[in-house]
Amino acid sequence: MDPAAYFYMRLFKPGAPVQWGAQHETISHVLIRRNALMVYLVGHDTPVHPDALQLAPTAFHRRRVPDRP
């Protein structure tokens, strides 16, 4: 498959392992509030800014779907 048909981005979802500083954590839940992404980690009460987390990117495949008549 052509590598140009894929794009990569970080996918924040519950249960995903992340690295926060030197600690390995797990995402509890994610909220979007006032156009801001807020990531909550298991065992922490306050949200963490997504830029502070290291997460392996997920590959997405793009393809065209023909219009239905």
C-alpha atoms as an extended CHARMM CRD file, in Angstrom:
* protein
*
        69  EXT
         1         1  MET       CA              0.0000000000        0.0000000000        0.0000000000  PROA      1               0.0000000000
         2         2  ASP       CA              1.2070000000        3.4960000000       -0.7670000000  PROA      2               0.0000000000
         3         3  PRO       CA              2.6030000000        5.1490000000        2.4070000000  PROA      3               0.0000000000
         4         4  ALA       CA              0.9460000000        8.4000000000        1.3310000000  PROA      4               0.0000000000
         5         5  ALA       CA             -2.4220000000        6.7270000000        1.8720000000  PROA      5               0.0000000000
         6         6  TYR       CA             -1.7470000000        6.6730000000        5.6200000000  PROA      6               0.0000000000
         7         7  PHE       CA             -1.5440000000        9.4540000000        8.1560000000  PROA      7               0.0000000000
         8         8  TYR       CA             -0.4060000000        9.2480000000       11.7440000000  PROA      8               0.0000000000
         9         9  MET       CA             -1.7450000000       10.9980000000       14.8170000000  PROA      9               0.0000000000
        10        10  ARG       CA             -1.9140000000       10.4490000000       18.5470000000  PROA      10              0.0000000000
        11        11  LEU       CA             -5.1940000000        8.8300000000       19.5770000000  PROA      11              0.0000000000
        12        12  PHE       CA             -6.1300000000        9.5800000000       23.1800000000  PROA      12              0.0000000000
        13        13  LYS       CA             -8.5990000000        6.9400000000       24.3150000000  PROA      13              0.0000000000
        14        14  PRO       CA             -9.3960000000        5.2140000000       27.6240000000  PROA      14              0.0000000000
        15        15  GLY       CA             -6.9720000000        2.4230000000       28.4660000000  PROA      15              0.0000000000
        16        16  ALA       CA             -4.1690000000        3.7200000000       26.2440000000  PROA      16              0.0000000000
        17        17  PRO       CA             -0.7220000000        3.6200000000       27.8810000000  PROA      17              0.0000000000
        18        18  VAL       CA              1.1090000000        6.9610000000       27.9570000000  PROA      18              0.0000000000
        19        19  GLN       CA              4.3080000000        8.3220000000       29.4060000000  PROA      19              0.0000000000
        20        20  TRP       CA              4.0410000000       11.4240000000       31.5740000000  PROA      20              0.0000000000
        21        21  GLY       CA              7.4890000000       12.6740000000       32.4490000000  PROA      21              0.0000000000
        22        22  ALA       CA              9.3180000000        9.5830000000       33.7280000000  PROA      22              0.0000000000
        23        23  GLN       CA              6.1170000000        7.7850000000       34.7890000000  PROA      23              0.0000000000
        24        24  HSD       CA              4.0980000000        5.2640000000       32.7900000000  PROA      24              0.0000000000
        25        25  GLU       CA              0.3840000000        5.9540000000       33.1920000000  PROA      25              0.0000000000
        26        26  THR       CA             -2.9440000000        4.8470000000       31.6780000000  PROA      26              0.0000000000
        27        27  ILE       CA             -5.6400000000        7.1430000000       30.3050000000  PROA      27              0.0000000000
        28        28  SER       CA             -8.8320000000        7.0490000000       32.3510000000  PROA      28              0.0000000000
        29        29  HSD       CA            -11.0450000000        9.3020000000       30.2310000000  PROA      29              0.0000000000
        30        30  VAL       CA            -10.8940000000       12.2650000000       27.8500000000  PROA      30              0.0000000000
        31        31  LEU       CA            -13.0790000000       15.3760000000       27.8000000000  PROA      31              0.0000000000
        32        32  ILE       CA            -13.4180000000       18.2660000000       25.3990000000  PROA      32              0.0000000000
        33        33  ARG       CA            -14.5270000000       21.3540000000       27.2530000000  PROA      33              0.0000000000
        34        34  ARG       CA            -14.5020000000       24.9080000000       25.8830000000  PROA      34              0.0000000000
        35        35  ASN       CA            -12.5470000000       23.7490000000       22.8270000000  PROA      35              0.0000000000
        36        36  ALA       CA             -9.7870000000       22.2770000000       25.0150000000  PROA      36              0.0000000000
        37        37  LEU       CA             -8.8160000000       18.6010000000       25.1670000000  PROA      37              0.0000000000
        38        38  MET       CA             -8.4760000000       17.3980000000       28.7520000000  PROA      38              0.0000000000
        39        39  VAL       CA             -6.8690000000       13.9990000000       29.4290000000  PROA      39              0.0000000000
        40        40  TYR       CA             -7.4410000000       12.3380000000       32.7950000000  PROA      40              0.0000000000
        41        41  LEU       CA             -5.1040000000        9.6020000000       34.0040000000  PROA      41              0.0000000000
        42        42  VAL       CA             -6.0000000000        6.6400000000       36.2130000000  PROA      42              0.0000000000
        43        43  GLY       CA             -5.5260000000        7.6040000000       39.8650000000  PROA      43              0.0000000000
        44        44  HSD       CA             -5.2130000000       11.3680000000       39.2370000000  PROA      44              0.0000000000
        45        45  ASP       CA             -7.9570000000       13.9250000000       39.9050000000  PROA      45              0.0000000000
        46        46  THR       CA             -6.6910000000       16.7520000000       37.7040000000  PROA      46              0.0000000000
        47        47  PRO       CA             -6.4310000000       16.7060000000       33.9050000000  PROA      47              0.0000000000
        48        48  VAL       CA             -3.1060000000       16.6490000000       32.0700000000  PROA      48              0.0000000000
        49        49  HSD       CA             -2.4300000000       18.7270000000       28.9600000000  PROA      49              0.0000000000
        50        50  PRO       CA             -2.0470000000       16.3870000000       25.9410000000  PROA      50              0.0000000000
        51        51  ASP       CA              1.2860000000       17.9870000000       24.9740000000  PROA      51              0.0000000000
        52        52  ALA       CA              2.7640000000       16.7760000000       28.2900000000  PROA      52              0.0000000000
        53        53  LEU       CA              2.0380000000       13.1330000000       27.3640000000  PROA      53              0.0000000000
        54        54  GLN       CA              4.0380000000       10.8610000000       25.1110000000  PROA      54              0.0000000000
        55        55  LEU       CA              1.9110000000        8.4600000000       23.1000000000  PROA      55              0.0000000000
        56        56  ALA       CA              2.8000000000        6.3580000000       20.0760000000  PROA      56              0.0000000000
        57        57  PRO       CA              0.9750000000        7.5890000000       16.9620000000  PROA      57              0.0000000000
        58        58  THR       CA             -1.8070000000        5.5450000000       15.4190000000  PROA      58              0.0000000000
        59        59  ALA       CA             -1.8180000000        4.9260000000       11.6510000000  PROA      59              0.0000000000
        60        60  PHE       CA             -5.0340000000        5.7320000000        9.8100000000  PROA      60              0.0000000000
        61        61  HSD       CA             -5.7860000000        4.6110000000        6.2730000000  PROA      61              0.0000000000
        62        62  ARG       CA             -7.5400000000        6.9960000000        3.9160000000  PROA      62              0.0000000000
        63        63  ARG       CA             -9.6050000000        5.7500000000        1.0220000000  PROA      63              0.0000000000
        64        64  ARG       CA            -12.3600000000        7.1490000000       -1.1070000000  PROA      64              0.0000000000
        65        65  VAL       CA            -15.8220000000        5.7390000000       -0.8210000000  PROA      65              0.0000000000
        66        66  PRO       CA            -17.8700000000        6.1730000000       -3.9960000000  PROA      66              0.0000000000
        67        67  ASP       CA            -21.0310000000        8.2300000000       -3.7260000000  PROA      67              0.0000000000
        68        68  ARG       CA            -24.2390000000        6.2680000000       -3.6990000000  PROA      68              0.0000000000
        69        69  PRO       CA            -26.6420000000        7.0020000000       -6.5360000000  PROA      69              0.0000000000
